[in-house]
Amino acid sequence: MSDLLFLAHRVPFPPDRGDKIRSFHVLRYLGARMRVHLVAFADDAADLDPPAAFTDMLASCTILPRGKSQMRAGLEALATRKPVSLTAFAAPAMQAAVDRILPRVDGIYCFSGQMAQYLPDDGARVVMDFVDMDSAKFAGFADDSRGAMRWMMRREARLLGAFEREIASRVSASLFVSEAEAALFRTGGATGRILAVENGIDSTTFDPAGKVGQAGKSGQAATPPYHPGEGRGSVGKAAVTPDSPSPSTSPNWTPAFAREVKGGTPDPAAHRGQAATPSHHPGEGRGPVGKVAVTADSPSSSTSPNWTPASAGEVKSGLVIGSAQADPLIVFTGQMDYRPNIDAVTWFACDILPRIRTRHPTARFAIVGRAPTPAVQALAGDAVIVTGAVDDVRGWLAAADVCVAPLKLARGIQNKVLEAMAMARPVVASAAAAEGIDHAGTIRVAADAREFAAQVLALLEAPADAADLGRAARAQVLRRYGWDARLAPLDALFGVDGSRSPS
């Protein structure tokens, strides 16, 4: 068995956001075949000391804190004529850590373009996982910006694009999360071996007939092995092994009070972006959780998109419903300090939801994701719920009548869409959000606000059709998006035996 250096711009644990989900699954896959030496940054102090369940997969583990401010990174970028994406992750201590490991390894897996600055000049044994074409993302930001910000975004797109192409020309392979991203990179002038290695989905964890869905049917609770979704619950206490279903990348926060979502009186604190008293392990740095958490052991809805409790006070996804008839619930999941997600929920709340509420005045839109910015918090009101971090996003997905992904700017494969599909939810997505996914018509795609509202209304008003669409979406995920099948091309890239599957 050979040795591999795995470079990552964020520790691949807990796998609680899009990039960390992919890096976690890649690392787990390669760790079953090679001795992996992880060298990574940590954005969060809590990630500096990952649990043994994670580090036991590794031959060695070096994690360094990343505390450089955006202002300092910007000034360094201007002074050195480099993209901010690189100066933000430039650190002598990281270079020293890489240099110590290099003599011990036979190959390198570099996750994210920010880490490519640490690669040796000889890239014959390097697989570069760009994931998305970041330079194109900044070009998109430039189109939506004005003044000095537009100049900065254009500068970033130009310099980062040149860097991406230079790296691709000297590594053994450049990977992207979808063929659309790979094709865009090629048409932009990149050379070298450019491949698509898609994301997958853990369909055992995201299963409407699993612990979350069955709890709703039986009224019983099961103890969750971990907290899937982009929440910050006590993930570190869970054992994550090659045999374990792993957490998702979706955001997950909970409302401040149990009656916040369905039929109850909204809590003023939640609408100010405040949280109730934490109900789990304060001090972990994982974000406050409300009095009633949406977790894998919470009773939750059935697989029917229009599930309704039999009587008042029954529970839906761990939230007390104050009336016998559940109001329509539309759910978006995502990291809520990420600009494309902020733009998406703002567009939906301001331009699409009012059209829906002309026919369904009690419909509510739940924005489920951690780190909501002030702009996102300002959307909260009678019609919009801004939850904050939740321990388990699956409860929110199971409770949704419709899941939406109204992103105007999206790169690669959207995990939020795959997760909703795996949970047999009917999904309405923008063309950008759907582009990288082979959904075979099992999600609805909308071009503008009017069409988006019409698609959501059609699903709300035809629950049987919505249920059929959700079941078809899950079936497509099972056929197409298993992690091991998606990552199988890595075997040939590293010349390892793929007969031993890690899951």
Secondary structure by P-SEA (a helix, b strand, c coil): cbbbbbbbcccccccccaaaaaaaaaaaaaaaccbbbbbbcccccccccccccccccccbbbbbbbbccaaaaaaaaaaacccaaaaaaccaaaaaaaaaacccccbbbbcccccccccccccccbbbccccaaaaaaaaaaaacccaaaaaaaaaaaaaaaaaaaaaacccccccccaaaaaaaaaaccccbbbbbcccccccccccccaaaaaaaacccccccccccccccccccccccccccccccbbbbbcccccccccccccccccccccccccccccccccccccccccccccccccccccccccccccccccccccccccbbbbbbcccccaaaaaaaaaaacccccccccccccbbbbbccccccaaaaaacccccccccccccaaaaaaacccccccccccccccaaaaaaaaaccbbbbcccccccccccccbbbbccaaaaaaaaaaaaacaaaaaaaaaaaaaaaaacccccccccccccccccccccccc
